[in-house]
Structure formats: structure tokens, C-alpha cells
């Protein structure tokens, strides 16, 4: 079937494919830099630790800023549309001596901004509350040691100022996400104390940091559990929701940070109602928050449907996974394109008609339409979207990744 034929078929159920293509073109997705080097960063050679880990040892990972930037550029060349890059604080570029996290500043991120300007990327940011000696006993901002808390408070303040620098220099908003893996391996004797200390530390960060609230969007991310913090996480869903709403910042949803039987897509509408904007990390958990490359599965499809129904302009969409067992560049490209495909399919859904049938109580009609539209030729619209971006809609992109892997990655 040709695109013109697909266009006519969708028109019969009230869908304008040209509008869907134009709307998808406007949606930037923030691509996570840490897939390229297994959340290693450029401070040390120790790798991810103290609250985070990766599995696998596939060859060719980036070990320098130049390599990571080149890999991101190559991946972006195979992804239709214009997108953003999400950085962690541990990816600062240090000259002669590594500047510790309580003292980092815009100097360590000037090369990233220059690169982003050259390529037309927006930048988002994350403080790095892991992989550091001051992540003691699994605690950072919630530590009972005031010196440890003060170190991380200074880090948070510095990161907000860096985010403000990104937004100012790139003339684009910057979301900055606070995720702390604080918690306990076994049952804690005190659940309230760590949360009080966490709230107090965050309050000090947000009140002392100088940043433009119109262009920098702080986000706060919850987590169900993690390796080493199986019994208790300070930043539980309830704590994060309460803190974020009371302090007028965004709570961030991560698809991997809930029990596997929970429907994360169902939470989106509640977040939008009470926060006005939804910060969303797209990931794929397998039994635990293992951050696998996202597939076009039911969970991703449901999330994309909610994003489109409620207006993509109300969402900050970022990917968050890190698989060291496969080609890292392929993981980027596949994940980004999968996200776009599901957003497009959601745009090609007769949502207005389905809503009307639901409101009228015509549930049989609704069920039939819900099922029948799934077999409409969305792949032809995707192919047309890619063609207009100078790319192929099929899997031929992978041959280019294999060539890049052979000529660049495997020679490192």
C-alpha cells in the first residue's frame, strides 16, 4: 500500500495523516547520554556504582567526551526529527584535574554547550547522586551525617546553576531531574527521619540556587526499590508526589520505577491534572528496574496513547535505559525510533470518536473501533515521515550502524 492509499484509508475514520506527520515532527525526545558508556562519565574509570549498575561488556563503548559526542551525532543522524540530549553531572569535561561534584560549574560543560549549539540540540540535565565516595551507606541527601548532606546540597545547587546556563546559552528550556537512590537494604528502624532530612536538603537546594524558574524545570523522581535498597527507598512515590506538589516542582514518572503489575500509563492523567506538565522517563523494566531498551510493547503503546490524548506539549519526554550487552548506538536508535513510532500510532488513533462513543455509553461500538483501527496501515505513514526527514522507515538503518561499529567502535 502506498502512502496516498493509507492517507485515504485513515481519512475514512477522521484521521488527517498530514497533521499527524507535522505534529510528530514537533515532538523532541531527550536522548540519554549514559547509554553510550554504561553510565560511566568522565570523572574516573570506576564505572557506575553506589546505587546504580549496568550489566554486560559489549565492545566499543565511548571512553572520552569526543567519542561519546561522535556516537550521539551518528545515532541522531539515523533518527528522524530534531531532538535533545540528556546529560548527567558526571559527564563534565575536566581539563587537568577532576573538579569534585560540590564544586563543578559551567566551565566543565562549556564544550557540551558548544557542541549542542553546533548540532542544534537542546540540553537537559541531572545531578549525579551515585558513583561517588560520599554516597555512604546508601544515602546522600538523606544521610544522618551533616557533612555528607552538605556536600550533596552544594552539588544540587551547582547543577541547577548549570541547567540555567544550558537554558540561557541554547535559548531553550532545560529540565533537571533529581533522582537519589537513597535507601536501606533491610527493614529500617526509622522511616520518617531520612525523609525529613531529604526534604530539608532539597529545600536548601531549591532556595539557595540561582536559576530562572521560567526556563529551568526541576523534576523529582521516585523509585520503588533497587539493588542494595530492597526494603526501603527514601524517595518513594508518595513522598515524591507530596514534596513536588507542595514545593511547586514537577514529579517525574519513570516507567521502570513501579511494581510490574502497576499500569504506569494510568498515572499520567493524574499527574497532568495536579502538576500541569508531566516529566516522563521512558524505560522498560524486566522483573526489576533493569532499564532495557524500549520495545513497541503494550506498556509503551499505552503511554504514547496517553501522551497524545493529553497533548504532547504538556510532556517532557526522555528516554532512560542502559544496556551494556548490545551495541550501544543501535540501542539509542532503536529506542528513539520505537518511541516515535508509538507516538505516531497514537496520533493515527480516532481518539475523539472513541471518547464520544465512551461518553455515549456505546461500548460495543467503541470496542470494535478500538480493535479494527489497530490494523490500519500506520507503517506507511511512518515511512512517509522518515522520507521527509531524508531517512528510510525500515530496518536499513541497522546496516549503517554495523558499518560504524566495524569502522569506529570496534577499533577503540
N, C-alpha and C positions, 0 to 999 in steps of 0.2 A: 504494500500500500504506500502511495506517495504522501508527502505532507499535505498537499491540496485535498486529497481524499480524506485524510484524517481530520483536517480542518472542517470539512463539510459534515463529517460524522459527529464531531463534538458540537457543532452548531445546532444540531437537532435536539440536544439536551441543554441548550442555552449557554454553552461554553465558548468563549472567544479565545482561540489559541494564540492569536497575535498579542492579546493583552497578557496572557499567561507568560509568553516569552519575554515581553517587555518588563513585566513585574519581576520575573526571576533574575533578569539582568541587573536589577537594582539591589538585590539582596547580597550584602557582603558577609562572608563567613570568616571568622577569625581562626586561622590555621596555627596550631600549636607548634612552636619551635622544638619542643622537647621530644617529639617523635624522632627527630633526626639524629639524636645522640644518646637516647635512653635516659633522659633527664640528668645528664652529666654536668652540663655547664662548663664554665671556664675558670673556676677557682682552684680546682685540684684535680687529681687523677683518681680520686677515691670512688667516684660514681654516686648514684642515689643511695641514701641510707637515712636512718633516724626518722622513720615514718613513711617511707616510700621505697619501692623497689621495682626492678624490671626483671624479666626472665628471657633468656635466650642470648646468643652470642653470634648473630649473623654478621658476616664480614662487611666492611665498608662504611662503618658509621663515621660521622663527622667528628673530628677531634680539634678543629680550630674554628674561629669565627668565620674565616674566609670559606672554609669547606661547608659549613652549615648554611651560610648565605647562598653559596652556589647551588646547594642541593634544594633549598627552598625556591630559588629562582627557577630551577629546572622543573620542579614539581608544579609551580604556578603556571608555567608555560603550557601544561597539559590540562589545565583546569579552566573551563570557560568562565567568563565574568571577571570582575575586579574584586579582590579580597584583602583581608587584613592578616597581620601576623601577631601572634600572642607570645610575649616574652616572659621569662621568669628572671627574677633578680640575679640568680646565679649565672646568668649569661652576660653579665657585664664584661666589657673588654678592658682588661688591665694591662698596663704597659710594663713597667719594670717590676713592680711589687703588687701583689693582690691586696686590694683595699677590703678590709673586713666589712661585713654587711651593715654594721651600725654606722659606717662612715661613707658608704657608696653614694654617688651623686650623678649628676648629668654627665660628668666627664667620662664615666665608664660606658655611657650609652650614646655618646655623640656619633660614633661610627655606625650604630644601628639606625639612627635618625637620618644620617647622610644616605645610607643605603635605601631606607624606606622612601625618602624623597625621590631618589633616582628612579625607583621602580613603581612609584605611585601607590605604595602600601600605607594603610593606616596601621598604627601600633596599639596593642593592648598590653597590660602588664599584670604581674603577680609578685608580691613579696615571696621570698623563699624561706619558709619556716621548717626546713628539714635539711638533711645532709650537712650538719654543722655540729661542732663540739658543744655548743651552747644549747643544743636540743637534748637536755639532760633528763633522764628517767622518763622519756616520752612526753616532756612538757616544754612549752615555750612561753607564750603569753600568759599561761595559767600557772606557771611554776610558783611554788611557795618561796623560792629564793628571789628576793627583790632585785638582786644584781642581774640575774638571768632575765627577769621580766623587763628590766630597764634596757638591756641590750636589744631585745626584740622590739620594744616600743620605739627605740631610735631607728631600728631597721624599717618599721612600718611607716614612720614619719618620712624618712628618706625616700621610700618607694612612692608615696603619694606625691612628693615633690617631683620625682622623675616622671610619673604619669602626667602631671601638669605640664612638664616640659615637652613630652610627646605631643600632647594635645595642642599646645601653643605652636610648636615648630611645624607640625604637619597639618595644622588648621583642620583638625578632626577630633571628635570626641574620643576619649580613652577610658575604657572600663578597666578597673583594677580590682582583682579578686583576692580576698583574704581567705586562704584555706590553711588551717593549722591542724596537724594530725594529733593534737594533744589527747591523751587518754591513758587508760591503765589496762594491763594485760589481764589482771584478775579483779575480782569484785572490790571496789573501793570502799573505804570506811567513811569517806566524806565526798558526797556528790555535789553539794552546794558550793563549798569553798572554791574549787577550781573554776567553776562558772562565774562566781563573783569576781575572782581575780582576772579572768578572761575579759569580762565586761569592763572592768576598771581599766585594764591595759588598752583595750580598743578605744575607750572614751578618751584616754590621753592621746592616742594617736590621732584621732579624728578632730580633736580640739586644738592640738598644737601644730599640726601640719598646715602648711600654706598651699592651698590649691583652689582652683576655680570650680565651684560646685555646678556651674552650668555646662562645663565641658569635661569634667572628670567624674565618672560614676563608680563610687566604691561599691563593691559587692562582698557578701559574706556567705561562705559555702558550708553546708552541713555535711556530715558523714555518719553512716550507721555504725561501722566498725572498720578495723583494719588489722593487718598483721602486726602483732605486738600490742594492739589496743582492742582486743577482742571483747572485753567485758564492759568498757565504758569509754565513750568519747565525750569530751567536754562540749564540743560544738555539735550537739545533737540537732535534729530537725526542729524540735520545739524551741530549743534555746536560740538557734539562729533566727527563726521566724520572729520570736519575741524581741530579740535585740534589734534586728534590722528594722522592724516596723516602728519600734519606739524611738530609734535614732534617725529615722528617715533616710536609710540607705537601702540598697537592694539585697534581698536574699537571693542566693544563686541556687538553681536546681542542677544537680548532676545526675544523669540517668543511672550511674553506677553506684549511687550512694544511698540506696534504699533496699529494703528486703526484696528478694526476687519475685515475690508474689504481689508486690505493690505495682499499681499502674501509674507510672510517673506522669504520663500524658494527662491523666485525670487531675493532677495537681495544678496544671498550668493555668486554668481559668481562675482558680482561687488566688494564685499569685498575682495575676493580672488585675483582678478586682481591687486588691488591697495595696499593691505596690505601684500600679500604673505602668510598669515596664517589667519584663521578665528577662533575667540573665540566665542563660541555659547552656550547660556543658553537655554536648552530645558524646556519649560513650556507649560501650557495650559490655556489661558485666557477664561473666560466666561463673556462676556459683558464688563468687565474691567480687569485689570491685577490682577486677583484673584488667580493665581498660583494653579490651580487644578492639581491633579495627571494626568500625561500624559496618554492618551489613544492611541490606534492604529487607529487614525483617519486620514483624508486626509492631514491635516497640518503636522502631524508627518511623514507620509509616504513621502510627497513631500520633507521635509527637509532631511530625510535619503537618498532619491534618489540623491539629490544634493551633499551630503557629499561623497557618494560612487563614483559618477561620477567624482568628482574633487580630489579624493584621501583623505582617512581618515587621512593620515599622515599630511595633511595640516590643520587639525582642532583640536581645544581644545574643547572637548565635556563635558559639565557639566549639571547636572540637577538642576532645581531651582523651587521648589514648596513647599508649606507648608500647609497641610490640617489638622486642628485640630479636624475635625468632624468624622474621621475614625481612625482605628488602624494605628498608625504612622509607625510601622515596615512593615506592609502589604503595605503601600503606597510606601515605599522605594523599596521593592522587585518587586512590580507590575510595577512601573515606569521604573526601571532599565531593567527588562526583556522585557518590551514593546519596549524600545529604541533598545535593541539588536535584537529583532525580526524584527523591521523595517529596521535596517541596513542589516540584513541577506537577507531579501526580496529584498532589493536594489541590493545586491551582486548577487542575482539569476536572475536579470533582464538582458536581452540581450542588454545592453546599446550600445555596439559597433555596433551591427547590426542595432539598431534603429537610431543611429546617421547617419549611412551610408544611410539608407532609406530617412532620412530627407534631407541630403545633395544632394541626387539624385532627390529630389522632388517627391518621391514615397509615397505620403501622405496616400493613401488608404492602401497600404501595411503596412505602419507604424502604422496606427490606428488599423488595425486588429491584428497585433502582440502585440501592447501595451495592448489591451484588453484580448487577449487569454492567454498570459503568466500569467495574474493575477490569473488564476485558476490552475496553476501548483502547485504541492504538496510541497510547502515551509515548511509546518508544519513537514514533515518527516525529512527534513534536520535540522530543529531546534531541533527536538527530538534527532537526532544523535549528534549534537553539545553538547546538555546537557548531554547525556550519556557519552560522552568522558570527561566531567568535573565532572562525578560522581553524576549527578543530573537528575531529571525527567523533561521532557519537558512539562508536563501537569500541571494542577492546584493543584496537590497533595501537592505542597509546602505550600499551604494555611493552610492545616491541621496542619502542623508543627508550623506555626505562631499562630494558635489558641491555641495550646498546650503551647507555650511560653507565650502567653498572659495570659492564665489561671494560669500558674505556677509562672510567674515572674511579668508581667506588672500590673496585677490587684491586686497584693499584696503590691504595693508601697503605 
